[in-house]
Amino acid sequence: MQYFVTAIGTESGKTLISAILTEALKADYWKPIQAGEPGDTERVQELVSNPITKFHPETHRLKLPASPHAAAKYEHKAIALDDFILPETSNDVIVEGAGGVLVPLNDHDFVIDIAKELNCEVVLVANLYLGSINHTLLTVDYLKRNNIPVKGIIFNGEGNEESERIIEKHSGYKVLLRLPKLSLVNQNIIQYWADELMLNWYA
């Protein structure tokens, strides 16, 4: 299986969640597009401790911390959907997206189109803030209208019981994990939350 980690926006915690998923499933990790430094692949490598995971190089590694289409244009490059080919592996793969669902790759395609092209099941990351219900349910609506399979949703950061309840009700998605705001992130913390995630993964 390959799972595509996307979110309701930038800075929602995709890299942290990707590290937890990678550790939980002892899966390989692949970030198809990196825009800006430091790279997320290096950060996940620091946090994952199992000996099975392999880290695959980015298809596009861009310097400018911007939307992929803009970062590529800055370097006089172009991104095409058929650039993206799953790494050769017999293992599950955690594929980390860039930004949210409708971040553009070019004038025609969006980040979520990588998930569709590669037949990935989506894990949606939602952080909770004023306005996040709207952003989350708009993302859910897009995923449903486009028949994109979703494994479940992960709430990341400071909790909000009422926001979580209404998102769960209207999305119908299984809550895979409620990750609180972490003051410390290291391999031991990632392993703890990986174990917590597995309690819900096959339930």
C-alpha positions in Angstrom: 0.0 0.0 0.0 1.0 3.6 -0.5 -0.5 6.4 1.7 -0.5 10.0 0.7 -0.2 12.5 3.6 -2.0 15.7 2.8 -3.4 18.5 5.0 -5.8 21.3 5.2 -3.0 23.8 4.7 0.7 24.6 5.0 2.2 24.1 8.5 -0.5 21.6 9.5 2.1 19.0 10.6 2.4 16.7 7.6 6.1 16.0 8.2 5.6 15.1 11.9 2.6 12.9 11.0 4.6 11.3 8.2 7.4 10.4 10.6 4.8 8.8 12.9 3.2 6.9 10.1 6.5 5.7 8.7 7.6 4.5 12.1 4.2 2.8 12.8 4.1 0.9 9.5 7.9 0.5 9.2 7.2 1.9 5.7 9.4 3.6 3.2 9.2 7.4 3.0 9.1 9.5 -0.1 8.6 13.3 -0.5 8.0 13.8 -4.3 8.5 17.5 -4.2 10.6 19.5 -1.7 10.3 23.3 -2.1 12.6 25.1 0.3 15.3 24.1 2.8 15.9 22.3 5.2 14.4 19.2 3.5 11.6 17.2 5.1 13.3 13.9 4.2 16.2 14.7 6.4 13.9 15.6 9.3 11.9 12.3 9.0 15.2 10.4 8.9 16.2 12.0 12.2 12.9 10.9 13.8 12.5 7.4 12.5 14.4 4.7 14.3 13.4 1.3 12.8 16.0 -0.4 10.6 13.5 -1.3 7.8 12.5 2.1 6.4 14.2 3.3 3.3 14.2 7.0 2.3 13.8 7.7 -1.4 15.1 10.8 -3.1 12.7 13.6 -4.2 11.7 13.8 -7.8 11.9 17.6 -7.6 14.0 19.4 -5.0 13.6 23.1 -5.3 15.3 25.9 -3.4 12.5 28.5 -3.1 10.1 28.0 -0.2 7.0 28.5 -2.3 4.2 26.7 -4.1 5.8 24.1 -6.3 4.7 25.7 -9.6 6.3 29.0 -8.5 9.5 27.4 -7.0 10.0 25.5 -10.3 9.4 28.6 -12.4 12.0 30.5 -10.3 14.6 27.9 -11.3 13.4 27.8 -15.0 12.0 24.3 -14.5 8.6 22.7 -15.2 6.8 20.0 -13.2 4.7 17.5 -15.0 2.4 14.9 -13.4 4.0 12.1 -15.2 7.3 13.0 -13.6 6.2 11.1 -10.5 6.8 7.3 -10.4 6.6 5.4 -7.1 10.0 4.2 -5.8 10.7 0.5 -6.5 10.2 -1.3 -3.2 8.3 -4.2 -1.8 7.5 -2.2 1.3 4.5 0.2 2.0 5.3 3.8 1.1 4.4 7.0 3.0 4.2 9.7 0.4 4.3 13.2 1.9 2.6 15.9 -0.1 3.4 19.6 -0.3 1.1 22.1 1.3 -2.6 21.4 1.0 -4.7 19.5 -1.6 -5.0 22.3 -4.2 -1.4 23.5 -4.2 -0.5 23.8 -7.9 2.2 21.8 -9.6 1.8 23.7 -12.8 -1.0 25.5 -14.7 -3.2 22.4 -14.9 -2.4 19.9 -12.0 -2.5 20.0 -8.2 -0.5 18.2 -5.5 -3.5 15.9 -4.8 -3.3 14.7 -8.4 -0.1 12.9 -7.5 -2.1 10.8 -5.1 -4.7 10.1 -7.8 -2.0 9.3 -10.4 -0.2 6.8 -8.0 -3.4 5.2 -6.6 -2.6 6.3 -3.0 -5.0 6.2 -0.1 -5.0 9.6 1.6 -4.3 10.4 5.3 -5.7 13.9 6.0 -4.0 16.0 8.6 -6.0 18.8 10.3 -4.8 21.2 12.8 -7.3 23.1 14.8 -7.6 26.9 14.8 -10.3 29.5 14.2 -11.5 28.7 10.6 -10.2 25.2 10.5 -13.6 23.6 10.4 -14.3 25.4 7.1 -10.9 24.6 5.7 -11.2 20.9 6.7 -14.7 20.4 5.4 -13.8 22.1 2.1 -10.9 19.7 1.7 -13.1 16.8 2.6 -15.7 17.9 0.0 -13.0 18.0 -2.7 -11.7 14.6 -1.8 -15.2 13.1 -1.8 -16.3 14.8 -5.1 -13.2 13.5 -6.8 -13.6 9.9 -5.4 -10.2 10.0 -3.7 -10.0 7.2 -1.1 -9.2 8.3 2.4 -7.9 6.1 5.2 -8.8 8.6 7.9 -8.1 11.9 9.5 -5.5 12.9 12.1 -6.0 15.9 14.4 -2.7 17.5 15.1 -1.9 20.1 17.8 -4.0 21.7 20.5 -7.3 19.9 20.7 -10.8 21.4 20.4 -13.5 18.9 21.2 -16.4 20.7 19.5 -14.4 21.3 16.3 -13.3 17.7 16.2 -16.8 16.4 16.8 -18.3 18.4 14.0 -15.5 17.6 11.5 -15.9 13.9 12.4 -19.7 14.0 12.0 -19.7 15.8 8.6 -16.6 14.0 7.1 -17.5 10.5 8.2 -13.8 9.8 8.3 -12.3 7.6 10.9 -10.1 9.4 13.4 -6.7 7.6 13.3 -5.0 9.7 16.0 -5.4 12.8 18.1 -1.9 14.2 18.5 -1.6 16.9 21.1 0.8 19.8 20.8 4.2 18.4 21.5 6.8 20.4 23.4 9.5 17.8 22.5 9.9 15.7 19.4 12.5 12.9 19.2 12.7 9.3 18.2 11.2 8.1 21.5 8.2 10.4 21.2 7.7 9.4 17.6 7.8 5.7 18.6 5.2 6.3 21.4 2.7 8.0 19.0 3.4 5.4 16.4 2.2 2.7 18.8 -0.8 4.8 19.7 -1.6 5.2 16.0 -1.5 1.4 15.4 -4.3 0.9 18.0 -6.7 2.6 15.5 -5.1 1.7 12.2 -6.7 -1.7 11.7 -9.7 -1.1 14.0 
